[in-house]
Amino acid sequence: MPEAEGYALHEAGLAAASRGPLLEIGSYCGLSALYLGAAARDAGTVLITVDHHRGSEETQPGWEHHDPEVVDPRTGRMDTLPFLRRTLEEAGLEEFVVPIIGDSPTIARLVAPGLGLLFIDGGHARDVAMADYVAWAGHLARDGLLAIHDVFEDPADGGQAPYEVWCQAVTDGFIPVATTGSLRLLSRP
């Protein structure tokens, strides 16, 4: 995540915190959780992170964004949870960030509505990204903020699934409020 996008995410978290807790889908090793966790701390709320910590399709072996450092040598599977925990500990954010480990649509059935901010940055395959949106968008409070990362209108710049989610959100009545790099912010009416 480029620094400008991280700061924009932090500001969005601060602005949305009065409406309810913050939630991110796809914490990976915790970079975005630093920005949102700091916003949660500063605003007196919490950030909930949702991730299965096994990596999305583009981070698997043989794919462009694979990092062999996050492979558990014991199992041979990706496991980013220890990296997230270390990131939060080193930043002093453990009491403000609540990691939930599991499948995003499954967890959405267990979390009550009333979120101030929803940040979608999980898997970038169309079915995965759209499932995250469908499962979670209704959890946002009125005037809550929906943040979507890696939104590229031009396919030459990146995958299209986050852009398709953004288009669906606009079709569903979400109001675009800001763009910083590939980060898009929308407000729930």
C-alpha positions as MATLAB code, in Angstrom:
seq = 'MPEAEGYALHEAGLAAASRGPLLEIGSYCGLSALYLGAAARDAGTVLITVDHHRGSEETQPGWEHHDPEVVDPRTGRMDTLPFLRRTLEEAGLEEFVVPIIGDSPTIARLVAPGLGLLFIDGGHARDVAMADYVAWAGHLARDGLLAIHDVFEDPADGGQAPYEVWCQAVTDGFIPVATTGSLRLLSRP';
ca = [
       0.000    0.000    0.000;
       1.511    3.318   -1.019;
       1.932    5.790    1.824;
      -0.572    8.302    0.402;
      -3.240    5.590    0.284;
      -2.397    4.557    3.849;
      -2.792    8.099    5.121;
      -6.082    8.460    3.232;
      -7.268    5.224    4.843;
      -6.229    6.538    8.283;
      -8.165    9.771    7.727;
     -11.213    7.799    6.551;
     -10.981    5.666    9.694;
     -10.881    8.762   11.892;
     -13.861   10.261   10.068;
     -15.931    7.070   10.272;
     -15.107    6.014   13.833;
     -17.929    8.040   15.369;
     -20.421    5.842   13.467;
     -19.067    2.520   14.737;
     -16.061    0.207   14.788;
     -13.780   -0.180   11.790;
     -13.436   -3.463    9.888;
     -10.974   -4.575    7.255;
     -11.144   -7.656    5.078;
      -7.692   -8.906    4.162;
      -5.117   -7.924    6.771;
      -2.269  -10.072    5.339;
       0.788   -9.028    7.410;
      -0.779   -5.864    8.803;
       0.299   -2.807    6.831;
      -3.223   -1.447    6.388;
      -3.989   -2.492    9.979;
      -1.317   -0.028   11.116;
      -3.143    2.875    9.472;
      -6.620    1.781   10.517;
      -5.488    0.573   13.954;
      -3.930    3.967   14.668;
      -7.186    5.630   13.594;
      -9.143    3.293   15.904;
      -6.790    4.089   18.794;
      -6.961    7.827   18.180;
     -10.764    7.770   17.888;
     -11.399    5.495   20.869;
     -12.788    2.519   18.953;
     -11.456   -0.766   17.575;
     -10.450   -2.201   14.244;
     -11.635   -5.721   13.455;
      -9.474   -7.523   10.908;
     -10.871  -10.507    9.003;
      -8.507  -12.849    7.174;
      -7.998  -16.597    6.854;
      -4.239  -15.893    6.704;
      -3.625  -18.488    3.982;
      -3.077  -15.879    1.264;
      -5.213  -14.909   -1.674;
      -4.858  -16.373   -5.131;
      -2.287  -13.831   -6.322;
       0.029  -14.529   -3.356;
       0.217  -18.308   -3.813;
       3.414  -20.040   -5.034;
       4.019  -19.401   -8.714;
       2.043  -16.141   -8.754;
       3.415  -12.629   -9.106;
       2.961  -11.500   -5.482;
       4.120  -14.687   -3.723;
       6.454  -14.163   -0.753;
       8.133  -17.412    0.362;
       8.900  -15.821    3.748;
       5.247  -16.211    4.795;
       5.197  -19.965    4.121;
       5.142  -22.064    7.298;
       8.052  -24.511    6.903;
       6.234  -27.090    9.036;
       3.113  -27.258    6.860;
       4.282  -25.785    3.549;
       1.198  -23.511    3.589;
       1.067  -19.759    3.743;
       0.445  -18.372    7.227;
       0.496  -14.599    7.609;
      -1.020  -14.530   11.111;
       2.331  -14.512   12.968;
       3.422  -11.562   10.834;
       0.214   -9.652   11.597;
       0.613  -10.320   15.321;
       4.221   -9.113   15.265;
       3.260   -5.974   13.310;
       0.541   -5.087   15.820;
       2.776   -5.812   18.810;
       5.645   -3.690   17.504;
       3.267   -0.798   16.810;
       1.604   -1.016   20.235;
      -1.808   -1.599   18.661;
      -2.776   -4.999   20.083;
      -5.508   -3.596   22.333;
      -7.081   -1.643   19.445;
      -7.028   -4.332   16.728;
      -9.074   -7.527   17.008;
      -8.025  -10.173   14.471;
     -10.687  -12.696   13.491;
      -9.352  -15.691   11.584;
     -11.638  -17.326    9.055;
     -13.636  -17.046    5.862;
     -14.982  -13.523    5.323;
     -18.583  -14.362    4.267;
     -18.888  -16.846    7.147;
     -17.684  -14.305    9.699;
     -20.037  -11.660    8.257;
     -22.956  -13.783    9.491;
     -21.599  -13.495   13.053;
     -20.846   -9.759   13.244;
     -23.612   -7.268   14.015;
     -24.331   -4.354   11.673;
     -23.253   -0.844   12.635;
     -19.742   -0.509   11.218;
     -18.342    2.972   10.723;
     -15.908    1.863    8.019;
     -15.555   -1.238    5.881;
     -12.243   -1.710    4.045;
     -12.283   -4.385    1.325;
      -8.812   -5.611    0.401;
      -9.083   -9.399    0.493;
      -8.840  -11.737   -2.478;
      -8.887  -10.053   -5.868;
     -10.617  -12.767   -7.865;
     -14.043  -11.530   -8.981;
     -16.061  -14.109   -7.027;
     -14.049  -13.560   -3.837;
     -14.094   -9.751   -3.963;
     -17.803   -9.655   -4.809;
     -18.592  -12.166   -2.026;
     -16.830   -9.870    0.465;
     -18.866   -6.898   -0.732;
     -22.177   -8.772   -0.692;
     -21.501  -10.241    2.757;
     -20.384   -7.009    4.419;
     -21.804   -3.897    2.700;
     -25.067   -4.146    4.609;
     -23.129   -4.012    7.889;
     -22.214   -0.361    7.343;
     -24.016    2.263    9.395;
     -25.825    5.061    7.575;
     -23.168    7.483    6.317;
     -20.533    4.815    7.017;
     -17.554    4.667    4.683;
     -16.787    1.865    2.245;
     -13.106    1.753    1.236;
     -11.994   -0.480   -1.639;
      -8.313   -0.999   -2.439;
      -6.659   -1.777   -5.787;
      -9.412   -0.211   -7.912;
      -8.114    0.140  -11.468;
     -10.444    1.245  -14.247;
      -7.902    0.287  -16.923;
      -7.199   -3.477  -17.023;
      -3.599   -2.689  -18.020;
      -3.061   -1.161  -14.567;
      -4.324   -4.105  -12.503;
      -7.021   -6.661  -11.904;
     -10.622   -5.719  -12.466;
     -12.429   -7.350   -9.532;
     -12.061   -4.414   -7.088;
     -13.196   -2.052   -9.860;
     -16.247   -4.255  -10.482;
     -17.020   -4.156   -6.747;
     -16.746   -0.353   -6.837;
     -19.119   -0.248   -9.846;
     -21.590   -2.504   -8.009;
     -21.438   -0.289   -4.922;
     -22.205    2.798   -7.029;
     -25.079    0.925   -8.702;
     -26.345    0.026   -5.215;
     -26.465    3.705   -4.250;
     -23.129    4.226   -2.491;
     -21.845    7.742   -3.101;
     -18.210    8.173   -4.241;
     -16.434   10.639   -1.942;
     -12.674   10.336   -2.591;
      -9.947    8.647   -4.602;
      -6.310    8.383   -3.567;
      -4.236    6.263   -5.936;
      -6.047    2.936   -6.175;
      -8.012    3.530   -2.957;
     -11.671    4.511   -3.441;
     -13.951    5.784   -0.682;
     -17.739    5.743   -0.857;
     -20.407    6.751    1.632;
     -23.448    4.637    2.446;
     -26.627    6.693    2.034;
];
